[in-house]
Amino acid sequence: MARAINIGVPRVTTWSWGKIARQIGFYVILLGIWQLLSQSGLWVSYLLPGPGDVISKLVSGFGDGSFLLAILTSLRRLAIGYGISLVLGVVMGLLIGRNRYVEETLGSLVLGLQALPSVCWIPLALLWLGLSEQAMTFVVVMGALFSITLGVDAGVKNTPPVYLKAARNMGAQGLALSTQVILPAALPAVISGLKQGWSFAWRSLMAAELIYQTLSLGTLLQNGRDLNDTAQVFAIMLIIIVVGTLIDLLIFSPLERSVRERWGFNNN
């Protein structure tokens, strides 16, 4: 009698010293090109400062605490706005994905509003709410809401029918069916929608903070422009990139990886 043979597939490790060396080398070359351009004389020094000037601005900004306070202020606003859009988006996505009449009405509206750039909500926010924290929260919510809604909707519609039939045969229906069967099955698409919604929320917040003068990343960016301080503009842009990347690496990437492993989507 033939025996089944287990063939272990080696797991490919994406982390390696070679990868790190290539990334470091790339950024070193990039910094070198930047330094050469800043010293070329094609632009006056205050329009294209060198990496050293930007680093000095970062050191002074974090030294006096202004950059850290700006980061915390922006993250607080982001958490509030994104949290609201997350709750609303999940509910709306479930409704659109599970009800044909809601899809034909609310679903068509959400699909249209998704194509509207988030910066378009700023004039309405100012007219309705004035220069206030509520106006910025409104812009963040409107920037992220529809991406989250469409992500949940796509996940719900792609739920394998066999799951639904099995759950109904065991008596699941209504809220229990949505929270215990549909949402877990839709998690891969939902996570993608949440990640996209987060990126839109971050961009929307930066746009909204440009018009509201408080100690925040957007305001410091605007102040750099007003004062012709290009080094500060570059420094704040770098902080925005780093904060966004860290949030993705620490929250969304592990969550996405965990969901993919749970559902067997990883090829490694």
KEPA-989324 format. One record per residue (C-alpha): residue number from 1; residue in three letters; x negated, y negated, z negated. Coordinates in nm, 3 decimals, padded with zeros to 5 digits. Each point is the difference from the previous one (the first is absolute). Last residue first. Example, Ala and Ser with C-alpha at 12.3 -4.5 7.8 and 13.67 -1.06 7.14 Angstrom:
% residues 2
+--------+-------+---------+---------+---------+
: drenti : bavex :      c1 :      c2 :      c3 :
+--------+-------+---------+---------+---------+
:      2 :   SER : -01.367 :  00.106 : -00.714 :
:      1 :   ALA :  00.137 :  00.344 : -00.066 :
+--------+-------+---------+---------+---------+
END
This chain:
% residues 268
+--------+-------+---------+---------+---------+
: drenti : bavex :      c1 :      c2 :      c3 :
+--------+-------+---------+---------+---------+
:    268 :   ASN : -00.503 : -03.185 : -00.100 :
:    267 :   ASN :  00.309 : -00.012 :  00.226 :
:    266 :   ASN :  00.209 : -00.182 : -00.254 :
:    265 :   PHE :  00.375 :  00.010 :  00.066 :
:    264 :   GLY :  00.073 :  00.274 : -00.252 :
:    263 :   TRP :  00.296 : -00.171 : -00.169 :
:    262 :   ARG : -00.172 : -00.041 : -00.336 :
:    261 :   GLU : -00.330 : -00.085 :  00.169 :
:    260 :   ARG :  00.166 : -00.276 :  00.201 :
:    259 :   VAL :  00.176 : -00.133 : -00.311 :
:    258 :   SER : -00.323 : -00.007 : -00.200 :
:    257 :   ARG : -00.189 : -00.169 :  00.283 :
:    256 :   GLU :  00.268 : -00.269 :  00.034 :
:    255 :   LEU : -00.002 : -00.066 : -00.373 :
:    254 :   PRO : -00.381 : -00.006 : -00.012 :
:    253 :   SER : -00.005 : -00.241 :  00.301 :
:    252 :   PHE :  00.280 : -00.221 : -00.133 :
:    251 :   ILE : -00.122 : -00.082 : -00.349 :
:    250 :   LEU : -00.377 : -00.033 : -00.049 :
:    249 :   LEU : -00.115 : -00.024 :  00.362 :
:    248 :   ASP :  00.289 : -00.219 :  00.122 :
:    247 :   ILE : -00.019 : -00.226 : -00.303 :
:    246 :   LEU : -00.376 : -00.023 :  00.043 :
:    245 :   THR :  00.029 : -00.093 :  00.369 :
:    244 :   GLY :  00.249 : -00.279 : -00.071 :
:    243 :   VAL : -00.216 : -00.138 : -00.280 :
:    242 :   VAL : -00.312 :  00.014 :  00.220 :
:    241 :   ILE :  00.166 : -00.169 :  00.299 :
:    240 :   ILE :  00.153 : -00.277 : -00.212 :
:    239 :   ILE : -00.334 : -00.053 : -00.178 :
:    238 :   LEU : -00.181 : -00.030 :  00.334 :
:    237 :   MET :  00.254 : -00.254 :  00.124 :
:    236 :   ILE : -00.048 : -00.192 : -00.323 :
:    235 :   ALA : -00.378 : -00.010 :  00.048 :
:    234 :   PHE :  00.028 : -00.095 :  00.369 :
:    233 :   VAL :  00.230 : -00.293 : -00.083 :
:    232 :   GLN : -00.229 : -00.099 : -00.289 :
:    231 :   ALA : -00.301 : -00.005 :  00.233 :
:    230 :   THR :  00.203 : -00.199 :  00.252 :
:    229 :   ASP :  00.040 : -00.287 : -00.245 :
:    228 :   ASN :  00.151 : -00.261 :  00.233 :
:    227 :   LEU :  00.184 : -00.133 : -00.309 :
:    226 :   ASP :  00.348 :  00.061 :  00.140 :
:    225 :   ARG : -00.102 :  00.340 :  00.138 :
:    224 :   GLY : -00.149 :  00.112 : -00.328 :
:    223 :   ASN :  00.309 : -00.123 : -00.181 :
:    222 :   GLN :  00.218 :  00.214 :  00.227 :
:    221 :   LEU : -00.197 :  00.314 : -00.085 :
:    220 :   LEU :  00.010 : -00.090 : -00.368 :
:    219 :   THR :  00.377 : -00.037 :  00.031 :
:    218 :   GLY :  00.039 :  00.340 :  00.165 :
:    217 :   LEU : -00.214 :  00.169 : -00.263 :
:    216 :   SER :  00.192 : -00.152 : -00.288 :
:    215 :   LEU : -00.030 : -00.296 : -00.237 :
:    214 :   THR :  00.318 : -00.181 :  00.091 :
:    213 :   GLN :  00.085 : -00.223 :  00.294 :
:    212 :   TYR :  00.279 :  00.171 :  00.193 :
:    211 :   ILE : -00.031 : -00.024 :  00.379 :
:    210 :   LEU : -00.294 :  00.234 :  00.058 :
:    209 :   GLU :  00.143 :  00.236 : -00.261 :
:    208 :   ALA :  00.278 :  00.106 :  00.237 :
:    207 :   ALA : -00.242 :  00.113 :  00.272 :
:    206 :   MET : -00.209 :  00.200 : -00.248 :
:    205 :   LEU :  00.317 :  00.156 : -00.142 :
:    204 :   SER :  00.122 :  00.104 :  00.344 :
:    203 :   ARG : -00.331 :  00.169 :  00.077 :
:    202 :   TRP :  00.010 :  00.200 : -00.323 :
:    201 :   ALA :  00.367 :  00.093 :  00.051 :
:    200 :   PHE : -00.069 :  00.114 :  00.357 :
:    199 :   SER : -00.283 :  00.223 : -00.121 :
:    198 :   TRP :  00.220 :  00.140 : -00.277 :
:    197 :   GLY :  00.284 :  00.073 :  00.243 :
:    196 :   GLN : -00.237 :  00.196 :  00.222 :
:    195 :   LYS : -00.107 :  00.210 : -00.296 :
:    194 :   LEU :  00.358 :  00.050 : -00.117 :
:    193 :   GLY :  00.108 :  00.103 :  00.349 :
:    192 :   SER : -00.284 :  00.251 :  00.027 :
:    191 :   ILE :  00.091 :  00.133 : -00.345 :
:    190 :   VAL :  00.363 :  00.043 :  00.113 :
:    189 :   ALA : -00.105 :  00.195 :  00.310 :
:    188 :   PRO : -00.197 :  00.250 : -00.209 :
:    187 :   LEU :  00.263 : -00.003 : -00.280 :
:    186 :   ALA :  00.303 :  00.100 :  00.208 :
:    185 :   ALA :  00.031 :  00.346 : -00.154 :
:    184 :   PRO : -00.027 : -00.145 : -00.350 :
:    183 :   LEU :  00.260 : -00.268 :  00.088 :
:    182 :   ILE :  00.248 :  00.240 :  00.156 :
:    181 :   VAL :  00.002 :  00.275 : -00.264 :
:    180 :   GLN :  00.005 : -00.123 : -00.360 :
:    179 :   THR :  00.086 : -00.369 :  00.041 :
:    178 :   SER :  00.242 :  00.015 :  00.294 :
:    177 :   LEU :  00.167 :  00.332 : -00.082 :
:    176 :   ALA :  00.036 : -00.096 : -00.367 :
:    175 :   LEU :  00.154 : -00.335 :  00.097 :
:    174 :   GLY :  00.272 :  00.156 :  00.211 :
:    173 :   GLN : -00.011 :  00.379 :  00.029 :
:    172 :   ALA : -00.178 :  00.305 : -00.131 :
:    171 :   GLY :  00.221 :  00.307 : -00.047 :
:    170 :   MET : -00.246 :  00.277 :  00.076 :
:    169 :   ASN :  00.139 :  00.039 :  00.353 :
:    168 :   ARG : -00.043 : -00.376 :  00.039 :
:    167 :   ALA : -00.370 :  00.027 : -00.084 :
:    166 :   ALA : -00.054 :  00.287 :  00.245 :
:    165 :   LYS :  00.178 : -00.187 :  00.278 :
:    164 :   LEU : -00.197 : -00.319 : -00.066 :
:    163 :   TYR : -00.333 :  00.179 : -00.005 :
:    162 :   VAL :  00.086 :  00.189 :  00.320 :
:    161 :   PRO :  00.076 : -00.332 :  00.171 :
:    160 :   PRO : -00.371 : -00.099 : -00.023 :
:    159 :   THR : -00.021 : -00.363 : -00.118 :
:    158 :   ASN : -00.096 : -00.213 :  00.301 :
:    157 :   LYS :  00.294 : -00.238 : -00.041 :
:    156 :   VAL : -00.089 : -00.063 : -00.363 :
:    155 :   GLY : -00.365 : -00.072 :  00.080 :
:    154 :   ALA :  00.088 : -00.244 :  00.277 :
:    153 :   ASP :  00.245 : -00.186 : -00.228 :
:    152 :   VAL : -00.257 : -00.016 : -00.281 :
:    151 :   GLY : -00.254 : -00.154 :  00.237 :
:    150 :   LEU :  00.262 : -00.234 :  00.151 :
:    149 :   THR :  00.092 : -00.133 : -00.345 :
:    148 :   ILE : -00.363 : -00.041 : -00.107 :
:    147 :   SER : -00.080 : -00.197 :  00.314 :
:    146 :   PHE :  00.317 : -00.207 : -00.047 :
:    145 :   LEU : -00.072 : -00.104 : -00.357 :
:    144 :   ALA : -00.365 : -00.103 :  00.029 :
:    143 :   GLY :  00.010 : -00.352 :  00.146 :
:    142 :   MET :  00.343 : -00.081 : -00.135 :
:    141 :   VAL : -00.111 :  00.086 : -00.351 :
:    140 :   VAL : -00.324 : -00.198 :  00.031 :
:    139 :   VAL :  00.183 : -00.306 :  00.134 :
:    138 :   PHE :  00.260 :  00.014 : -00.278 :
:    137 :   THR : -00.269 :  00.035 : -00.266 :
:    136 :   MET : -00.169 : -00.310 :  00.141 :
:    135 :   ALA :  00.324 : -00.198 : -00.019 :
:    134 :   GLN :  00.070 :  00.124 : -00.353 :
:    133 :   GLU : -00.339 : -00.126 : -00.115 :
:    132 :   SER :  00.106 : -00.347 :  00.105 :
:    131 :   LEU : -00.032 : -00.268 :  00.267 :
:    130 :   GLY :  00.366 : -00.015 :  00.097 :
:    129 :   LEU :  00.241 :  00.295 : -00.034 :
:    128 :   TRP :  00.236 : -00.026 :  00.298 :
:    127 :   LEU : -00.183 : -00.240 :  00.228 :
:    126 :   LEU : -00.347 :  00.123 : -00.096 :
:    125 :   ALA :  00.096 :  00.366 :  00.033 :
:    124 :   LEU :  00.164 : -00.072 :  00.335 :
:    123 :   PRO : -00.316 : -00.168 :  00.130 :
:    122 :   ILE : -00.213 :  00.293 : -00.130 :
:    121 :   TRP :  00.208 :  00.278 :  00.155 :
:    120 :   CYS : -00.156 : -00.046 :  00.344 :
:    119 :   VAL : -00.341 :  00.084 : -00.151 :
:    118 :   SER :  00.126 :  00.358 : -00.039 :
:    117 :   PRO : -00.002 :  00.051 :  00.377 :
:    116 :   LEU :  00.341 :  00.120 :  00.129 :
:    115 :   ALA : -00.015 :  00.343 :  00.166 :
:    114 :   GLN :  00.118 :  00.169 : -00.321 :
:    113 :   LEU :  00.307 : -00.227 :  00.008 :
:    112 :   GLY :  00.131 :  00.177 :  00.309 :
:    111 :   LEU : -00.039 :  00.350 : -00.141 :
:    110 :   VAL :  00.154 : -00.111 : -00.330 :
:    109 :   LEU :  00.304 : -00.141 :  00.182 :
:    108 :   SER :  00.047 :  00.318 :  00.206 :
:    107 :   GLY : -00.019 :  00.211 : -00.315 :
:    106 :   LEU :  00.252 : -00.219 : -00.186 :
:    105 :   THR :  00.268 :  00.062 :  00.261 :
:    104 :   GLU : -00.047 :  00.322 :  00.200 :
:    103 :   GLU : -00.210 :  00.158 : -00.274 :
:    102 :   VAL :  00.257 : -00.086 : -00.267 :
:    101 :   TYR :  00.269 :  00.167 :  00.212 :
:    100 :   ARG : -00.212 :  00.310 :  00.057 :
:     99 :   ASN : -00.077 :  00.051 : -00.369 :
:     98 :   ARG : -00.299 :  00.199 : -00.127 :
:     97 :   GLY : -00.299 : -00.179 :  00.152 :
:     96 :   ILE :  00.145 : -00.347 : -00.036 :
:     95 :   LEU :  00.103 :  00.058 : -00.361 :
:     94 :   LEU : -00.329 :  00.162 : -00.095 :
:     93 :   GLY : -00.198 : -00.278 :  00.165 :
:     92 :   MET :  00.207 : -00.267 : -00.176 :
:     91 :   VAL : -00.060 :  00.156 : -00.341 :
:     90 :   VAL : -00.373 :  00.052 :  00.062 :
:     89 :   GLY : -00.040 : -00.352 :  00.139 :
:     88 :   LEU :  00.183 : -00.170 : -00.286 :
:     87 :   VAL : -00.215 :  00.167 : -00.266 :
:     86 :   LEU : -00.326 : -00.054 :  00.192 :
:     85 :   SER :  00.089 : -00.357 :  00.099 :
:     84 :   ILE :  00.046 : -00.093 : -00.365 :
:     83 :   GLY : -00.328 :  00.164 : -00.102 :
:     82 :   TYR : -00.181 : -00.165 :  00.292 :
:     81 :   GLY :  00.112 : -00.345 : -00.110 :
:     80 :   ILE : -00.086 :  00.048 : -00.367 :
:     79 :   ALA : -00.330 :  00.180 :  00.061 :
:     78 :   LEU : -00.108 : -00.253 :  00.263 :
:     77 :   ARG :  00.067 : -00.293 : -00.229 :
:     76 :   ARG : -00.207 :  00.160 : -00.274 :
:     75 :   LEU : -00.275 :  00.087 :  00.249 :
:     74 :   SER : -00.017 : -00.363 :  00.116 :
:     73 :   THR : -00.032 : -00.131 : -00.355 :
:     72 :   LEU : -00.260 :  00.262 : -00.091 :
:     71 :   ILE : -00.211 : -00.085 :  00.306 :
:     70 :   ALA :  00.021 : -00.374 : -00.068 :
:     69 :   LEU : -00.104 :  00.053 : -00.363 :
:     68 :   LEU : -00.302 :  00.200 :  00.115 :
:     67 :   PHE : -00.096 : -00.264 :  00.256 :
:     66 :   SER :  00.027 : -00.284 : -00.252 :
:     65 :   GLY : -00.200 :  00.174 : -00.274 :
:     64 :   ASP : -00.289 : -00.249 : -00.006 :
:     63 :   GLY : -00.252 :  00.270 :  00.092 :
:     62 :   PHE :  00.236 :  00.174 :  00.243 :
:     61 :   GLY :  00.013 : -00.314 :  00.212 :
:     60 :   SER : -00.369 : -00.081 : -00.047 :
:     59 :   VAL : -00.112 :  00.347 :  00.102 :
:     58 :   LEU :  00.241 :  00.014 :  00.293 :
:     57 :   LYS : -00.115 : -00.341 :  00.125 :
:     56 :   SER : -00.363 :  00.109 : -00.026 :
:     55 :   ILE :  00.085 :  00.316 :  00.197 :
:     54 :   VAL :  00.162 : -00.214 :  00.271 :
:     53 :   ASP : -00.307 : -00.223 :  00.021 :
:     52 :   GLY : -00.232 :  00.303 :  00.020 :
:     51 :   PRO :  00.208 :  00.156 :  00.279 :
:     50 :   GLY : -00.063 : -00.306 :  00.217 :
:     49 :   PRO :  00.233 : -00.295 :  00.042 :
:     48 :   LEU :  00.174 : -00.055 :  00.335 :
:     47 :   LEU :  00.191 : -00.329 : -00.001 :
:     46 :   TYR : -00.206 : -00.162 : -00.279 :
:     45 :   SER : -00.326 :  00.082 :  00.179 :
:     44 :   VAL :  00.082 : -00.167 :  00.330 :
:     43 :   TRP :  00.068 :  00.249 :  00.276 :
:     42 :   LEU : -00.218 :  00.123 :  00.286 :
:     41 :   GLY : -00.305 : -00.073 : -00.216 :
:     40 :   SER : -00.113 :  00.361 :  00.000 :
:     39 :   GLN : -00.030 :  00.026 : -00.378 :
:     38 :   SER :  00.363 :  00.100 : -00.064 :
:     37 :   LEU : -00.012 :  00.232 :  00.301 :
:     36 :   LEU : -00.310 :  00.176 : -00.130 :
:     35 :   GLN :  00.153 :  00.046 : -00.345 :
:     34 :   TRP :  00.319 :  00.146 :  00.148 :
:     33 :   ILE : -00.200 :  00.237 :  00.220 :
:     32 :   GLY : -00.194 :  00.116 : -00.305 :
:     31 :   LEU :  00.318 :  00.044 : -00.202 :
:     30 :   LEU :  00.144 :  00.221 :  00.276 :
:     29 :   ILE : -00.322 :  00.202 :  00.019 :
:     28 :   VAL :  00.014 :  00.057 : -00.375 :
:     27 :   TYR :  00.368 :  00.088 :  00.031 :
:     26 :   PHE : -00.068 :  00.268 :  00.262 :
:     25 :   GLY : -00.297 :  00.142 : -00.189 :
:     24 :   ILE :  00.205 :  00.035 : -00.317 :
:     23 :   GLN :  00.274 :  00.183 :  00.191 :
:     22 :   ARG : -00.247 :  00.228 :  00.176 :
:     21 :   ALA : -00.181 :  00.079 : -00.325 :
:     20 :   ILE :  00.329 :  00.082 : -00.175 :
:     19 :   LYS :  00.099 :  00.237 :  00.280 :
:     18 :   GLY : -00.339 :  00.168 : -00.006 :
:     17 :   TRP :  00.014 :  00.040 : -00.376 :
:     16 :   SER :  00.317 :  00.200 :  00.042 :
:     15 :   TRP :  00.367 : -00.013 : -00.085 :
:     14 :   THR :  00.231 :  00.161 :  00.257 :
:     13 :   THR : -00.051 :  00.346 : -00.145 :
:     12 :   VAL :  00.133 :  00.267 :  00.230 :
:     11 :   ARG :  00.153 :  00.287 : -00.190 :
:     10 :   PRO : -00.121 :  00.335 :  00.118 :
:      9 :   VAL :  00.275 :  00.226 :  00.131 :
:      8 :   GLY :  00.009 :  00.319 : -00.203 :
:      7 :   ILE :  00.082 :  00.311 :  00.198 :
:      6 :   ASN :  00.208 :  00.240 : -00.203 :
:      5 :   ILE :  00.001 :  00.343 :  00.156 :
:      4 :   ALA :  00.317 :  00.202 :  00.007 :
:      3 :   ARG : -00.085 :  00.369 : -00.033 :
:      2 :   ALA :  00.070 :  00.247 :  00.273 :
:      1 :   MET :  00.142 :  00.336 : -00.106 :
+--------+-------+---------+---------+---------+
END
